[in-house]
């Protein structure tokens, strides 16, 4: 009988040893943690201090009524715009109704025709029909209240065109498209092989050219 009792106690000895070992391990970890830097808290604080950059566009995912104008001549089409605040243009986007094996070239111009940046989109990178976004490297700084022109060149024409759309201004703060007028046409185009600075207008046509804009600083009300 005594032998059985001792055997019963011996069965619990390994479990008691494991429990004691676990207690010592926890005490050791707690002791060492007092001497180690709190890396987790440092990383969280750094992540929270990085502000998120807000981007803006004008036409979002709007689809033109006439996505493919049956004009096959090489042409550059674009739009005049300005921003309420200083910022950066990181991309030009446009609605493409049909594929073009020659691809497209986008341009950002100053109001007087100085080429500020350009980018190339190769056919097959993005589906058609749909909005095409072409990154500008590096992004270009623009100034509040200054007019700029965003455009793209198509060697085969067949651009989107909604006539009369820009007879009224388009205001999607902080971006604005001035209304078309005889003295200041908008949207704009230029016919010619290789494209060029677009200055001519046709009855306030919207060619669905847009930009991706980021303010350089957080501005109240945006």
N, C-alpha and C positions, 0 to 999 in steps of 0.2 A: 504493500500500500504506500509506504514512504517512498519507494522507488518510483512509483507512478506520479506522486506529487512533484518530486524533483524533476522528472521528465517534462511535466506540464510547465514548470517555471522556465526550463531550458528552451522551450518553444518560443517564449516571449522575449528572450534575451536579444536576438537579432533585431527585432522591431524597436526595442528600447534604444539600442545602439544607433539605429538609423535616425530616430527622433532627436537624440542628443547631437548627432553630427549636423543635422539640419539646423538646429538652434545655433550652433557655433558658426556655421556658414553664414546665416543671416546676420549675426552679430558682426562678423568680419566685413561683410559687404557694407553694412551701415557705417562701420568705423572708417573704411577706406573712402566712402563717398564724401565724407567731410573734407577730404584733401584733394578731391578732383573737381575741375571746373564744370559748371552746369551747362554742358554743350547744347542740350536740347533747348533750354531757355534762350541761349544766345541765338541759335538758328531761327527760332520763332520770332524773336524780336527783329532780326534782320529782315525776314520775309515780310513782316507787317509794315516795316518802314519804307518798302518799295512801292511807290504809287503806280496804279494801273493807268495806262495810256488809253484815253478814249479816242476813237476814230469816228469820222463823220463822212457821209456821202450825201448826194442830192437826190438821186432817183431810186436808190435802194434796189429793189428787184422789179421795178415797174417795167412792163412790156409795151413796146410801141404798137400803135395801131397798124402801122405800115413797116414791118421789120425788114423788108427787102425791097428797096427801090430798084426798078429795072433800068439802071444806068450802069453800063459796064466800063465807062472811061475811068482812067486812073485819077483819083481825087483825094484831097485831104479835107476832112470835115471836123468841125470842132465847136466849142462854146466858150464864151467869155464868162468869167466868174470872179468873185472876190470873197474874202473872209472878214468877219468882224474883228478877229484877233490874230496876232502873229501865230505862226505855226509851220508845219511841214507837210508837203505833199509827198507821200510815200509810194503812190501808184496812180495810174490812170486806168479807168475802166470804161468800156463801151459795150453797147449791145450789138452782137453779131448775129445776123439772121441766117447766114450761109457760110460754109467753109471757103477758104481761099488758100490754094496751094502755095502761093507766094508769101503767105503770112501777112502780118501787119506791123507797122511802126507807129508808136505813140510819141507825142511831143508835148512838152510844156514850154510855153512862150511867155515873154513879158508882153505888155500891152503894145509896145512899139516894134515887136517882131524879133526880139533877141531870143534865140533858142537857149533855154535854161537846162533842159534835160530831155533825154529820149530813152525809149526802151523798145525791145522787139519781142513779138509773140510769134512763135513757130507753130504752124498748123498741126493740129492733133494734140496739143497740150491741154486744151480745154474744149468741152463739147459745144457744138452749134446745133440749134440756136441757143442763145443764152448770153449772159453777161460775161465779158472777158476782163480779167484784171491783170495788168502788166506792171510789175514792180519797177520803181526807179531807184537806181543805186548810184550814189547814196541819195537819200531823200533830199528834196530841195526846200530851203527855207523861203517862206513868203511873208509879206508884211500886211498888216491889217489895212483894209481900205484900198489896197492896190489891185488893179484889174490884171488878170492873167488869162491866157487862152490854153485850154486843153484840147488836143486834137489827135486824130489818127489818120494814117495814110493807107488807102486800099488801092492796090494796083488794078483791081478788077471792079471797082465801084461797088454797087449792090449794097449800099449802106441803109440803115434805118432812117426814116424821115417822116415825121409828123408835122405837116405844114400848119402854121399858125399857132403852134404850141407856145412859142416864146413871145407872142404879142403882149403877154402879161409877164411880169417878173416872177421868178420862182425863188421863194425865200424859205430855206430849210436851215435855220440858224445852227451854227454860225456861218453857213455858206449861202451865197446869193448869186443868182443869175439875173443880170439886168434885162429889162424888156427890150425887144427889138424896136428900132426906130430908124427913120431914113438917114439920120446923121450918125447913128451908132448901131449898125446891124448886128443881130444875134439870132440864131446860130450862124456860123460862118463856114465858108468853103474856099478851096483853091484847086483849080484843075491844072494838072501837069504831071508828067512822068517824074516820079520820085517825091512828089508832094512839095509842100512849102507852107509858108505862113498864111493861114486863111483869113481873108478880110472881107470877102463878098458875102452878101446875105440874100435869102430868098423867102420873103413873106413870113419871117419869124419861124423858120423851120427848126425843129428840134432833131438833132442827129443822135441823140442819146449818148453823149460823151460825158463822163463824170470823173471825179477825183476821189482819192482817199486822203482825208485831211486829219491831222492831229494837232491840237493846240500845243504850244510850247510850254504853257503853264496852265494850271487849273484856274478857270475863270468862273466867278459866281454867275449863276443864271444859265450856264450851258448844260 
